[in-house]
Amino acid sequence: MSKFEFDFDSVDDIFFVSELVGSLECLYVNAQSIRNKVEDLEDLLATVGHKDVLALTETWLQSDQGRYFNLPGFTAIHNTRVDTSLGRGVALYINKKWSVQNLSFNAVDPRYNVLAVNIKCGNTTLNIIVGYNPSVNLVEGFLDVVESIIGGIKGTRTLIFGDFNVDLFVKGDKQLM
């Protein structure tokens, strides 16, 4: 087993969500490149238990690379960066025991990476959104994109993961809650 080597700024960079819908368990990681960390992700899942949903931000994958980064037992859905800039990219890995549908909102605005799916959890449908906003200067547009996606999907249960790059200590005209 390799050493877990993600570079986390703080313990807040990893969030565990348990028992959201029945026994659905989720894990969110700001990966800062998964290209050299697939084994580390597998080790993490072996350590914390095989989760139902793994949401990643900053995968740093380009458009032709997503298909090469799969995890055993998961359906992988990627929204990769369209340019050559550093950063960007999001991914959802959904346990194959769940039925998953990509909601095809991933090309709303090329400045952001946002991916939306819905999964069937028994008799419940859950919408899952993962997003990455690359700059604190683009927060308002990013929140508009997320809001438009939420407005366009059906169902009342939506779980949102992401790196929004929102400074909660700066007062602005856009309400977050």
C-alpha positions as CSV (number, residue, x, y, z in Angstrom):
1,M,0.0,0.0,0.0
2,S,1.5,3.3,-1.0
3,K,1.6,6.3,1.2
4,F,-1.3,8.7,0.9
5,E,0.3,11.8,-0.6
6,F,-2.4,14.3,-1.4
7,D,-1.4,17.9,-0.5
8,F,-4.2,19.1,1.7
9,D,-4.2,22.7,3.0
10,S,-6.2,21.7,6.1
11,V,-8.4,19.0,7.4
12,D,-11.3,20.9,5.9
13,D,-10.2,19.7,2.4
14,I,-11.7,16.3,3.1
15,F,-15.4,16.0,3.9
16,F,-17.2,12.8,4.8
17,V,-20.9,12.7,4.4
18,S,-22.6,9.7,5.9
19,E,-26.2,8.5,5.9
20,L,-27.5,11.3,3.6
21,V,-29.9,9.0,1.8
22,G,-30.2,5.7,3.6
23,S,-26.8,4.2,3.5
24,L,-25.2,6.4,0.8
25,E,-21.7,7.4,1.7
26,C,-19.7,10.1,-0.1
27,L,-16.2,11.4,-0.1
28,Y,-15.0,14.7,-1.6
29,V,-11.3,15.4,-2.4
30,N,-9.6,18.4,-4.0
31,A,-7.1,16.2,-5.8
32,Q,-4.8,18.8,-7.3
33,S,-4.1,16.3,-10.2
34,I,-5.1,12.7,-10.2
35,R,-2.7,11.8,-13.0
36,N,-0.2,10.3,-10.5
37,K,-2.6,9.5,-7.7
38,V,-4.9,6.7,-8.9
39,E,-3.1,4.2,-6.6
40,D,-3.4,6.7,-3.7
41,L,-7.2,7.1,-4.4
42,E,-7.5,3.3,-4.3
43,D,-5.6,3.2,-1.0
44,L,-7.7,5.9,0.4
45,L,-10.9,4.0,-0.5
46,A,-9.4,0.8,1.0
47,T,-8.6,2.8,4.2
48,V,-11.9,4.7,4.7
49,G,-14.1,2.0,3.1
50,H,-15.5,1.7,-0.4
51,K,-17.8,4.8,-0.7
52,D,-20.8,5.1,-3.0
53,V,-19.8,8.5,-4.4
54,L,-16.3,10.0,-4.8
55,A,-16.3,13.6,-5.9
56,L,-13.1,15.1,-7.1
57,T,-12.1,18.7,-8.0
58,E,-8.9,19.9,-9.7
59,T,-8.3,16.6,-11.5
60,W,-6.1,18.5,-13.9
61,L,-7.1,16.2,-16.8
62,Q,-7.3,17.4,-20.4
63,S,-10.3,16.5,-22.6
64,D,-8.7,13.3,-24.0
65,Q,-7.5,11.9,-20.6
66,G,-10.6,11.2,-18.6
67,R,-11.2,7.7,-20.0
68,Y,-7.8,6.5,-18.6
69,F,-8.6,7.3,-15.0
70,N,-11.1,4.7,-13.7
71,L,-11.4,3.1,-10.4
72,P,-12.5,-0.6,-10.0
73,G,-16.2,-0.8,-9.0
74,F,-17.0,2.7,-10.0
75,T,-18.6,4.4,-13.0
76,A,-16.4,7.4,-13.9
77,I,-17.8,10.7,-15.2
78,H,-15.4,13.5,-16.0
79,N,-15.6,17.1,-16.9
80,T,-12.1,18.0,-18.0
81,R,-10.5,21.3,-18.8
82,V,-10.7,22.5,-22.3
83,D,-7.5,24.6,-22.3
84,T,-4.0,24.0,-21.3
85,S,-4.0,26.0,-18.1
86,L,-3.0,24.4,-14.8
87,G,-5.8,23.2,-12.6
88,R,-9.4,22.7,-13.4
89,G,-11.4,19.5,-14.0
90,V,-14.0,17.6,-11.9
91,A,-15.0,14.0,-11.7
92,L,-17.6,11.8,-10.1
93,Y,-17.0,8.2,-9.4
94,I,-20.3,6.5,-8.6
95,N,-20.4,3.0,-7.1
96,K,-21.6,0.6,-9.8
97,K,-24.4,-0.7,-7.5
98,W,-26.2,2.6,-8.2
99,S,-27.9,3.6,-11.4
100,V,-26.4,6.8,-12.7
101,Q,-27.4,9.3,-15.4
102,N,-25.2,12.2,-16.6
103,L,-27.5,15.3,-16.7
104,S,-25.4,16.9,-19.5
105,F,-25.0,20.3,-18.0
106,N,-21.2,20.1,-18.1
107,A,-20.6,22.7,-20.9
108,V,-22.6,25.6,-19.5
109,D,-19.6,28.0,-19.3
110,P,-16.0,27.1,-20.2
111,R,-14.6,29.1,-17.4
112,Y,-15.9,26.6,-14.9
113,N,-16.0,22.9,-14.5
114,V,-19.4,21.7,-13.3
115,L,-20.8,18.2,-13.6
116,A,-24.3,17.0,-12.6
117,V,-25.7,13.5,-12.4
118,N,-28.6,11.8,-10.8
119,I,-28.4,8.5,-9.1
120,K,-31.1,6.1,-8.0
121,C,-30.8,5.1,-4.3
122,G,-33.5,2.5,-3.8
123,N,-36.7,4.4,-4.2
124,T,-35.0,7.8,-4.0
125,T,-33.4,9.8,-6.8
126,L,-30.6,12.1,-5.7
127,N,-29.0,14.8,-7.8
128,I,-25.3,15.3,-7.3
129,I,-23.3,18.3,-8.5
130,V,-19.6,18.8,-8.4
131,G,-18.1,22.1,-9.4
132,Y,-14.8,23.9,-9.6
133,N,-14.5,27.7,-9.8
134,P,-10.9,28.6,-10.7
135,S,-10.8,32.2,-9.3
136,V,-12.3,34.2,-6.4
137,N,-12.9,36.9,-9.1
138,L,-15.4,34.6,-10.9
139,V,-17.6,33.6,-8.0
140,E,-20.7,35.4,-9.1
141,G,-20.7,33.8,-12.5
142,F,-19.9,30.4,-11.0
143,L,-22.8,30.6,-8.6
144,D,-25.1,31.7,-11.5
145,V,-24.1,28.5,-13.3
146,V,-24.7,26.3,-10.3
147,E,-28.1,28.0,-9.7
148,S,-29.1,27.5,-13.4
149,I,-28.2,23.8,-13.1
150,I,-30.2,23.4,-9.9
151,G,-33.1,25.1,-11.6
152,G,-33.0,22.8,-14.5
153,I,-33.0,19.5,-12.7
154,K,-35.9,17.5,-11.3
155,G,-36.1,16.3,-7.8
156,T,-35.8,18.0,-4.4
157,R,-32.7,16.2,-3.1
158,T,-29.4,17.7,-4.4
159,L,-26.0,17.2,-3.0
160,I,-23.3,19.7,-4.0
161,F,-19.6,19.2,-3.7
162,G,-16.9,21.5,-4.9
163,D,-14.1,24.0,-4.7
164,F,-16.0,27.3,-5.1
165,N,-13.0,29.6,-4.2
166,V,-15.4,31.7,-2.2
167,D,-14.0,34.0,0.5
168,L,-16.8,33.9,3.1
169,F,-15.2,36.9,4.9
170,V,-15.8,39.3,2.1
171,K,-19.2,40.8,2.0
172,G,-20.7,40.9,-1.5
173,D,-24.0,41.4,-3.2
174,K,-24.4,37.7,-4.1
175,Q,-26.0,35.7,-1.2
176,L,-24.5,32.2,-0.7
177,M,-27.3,30.9,1.4
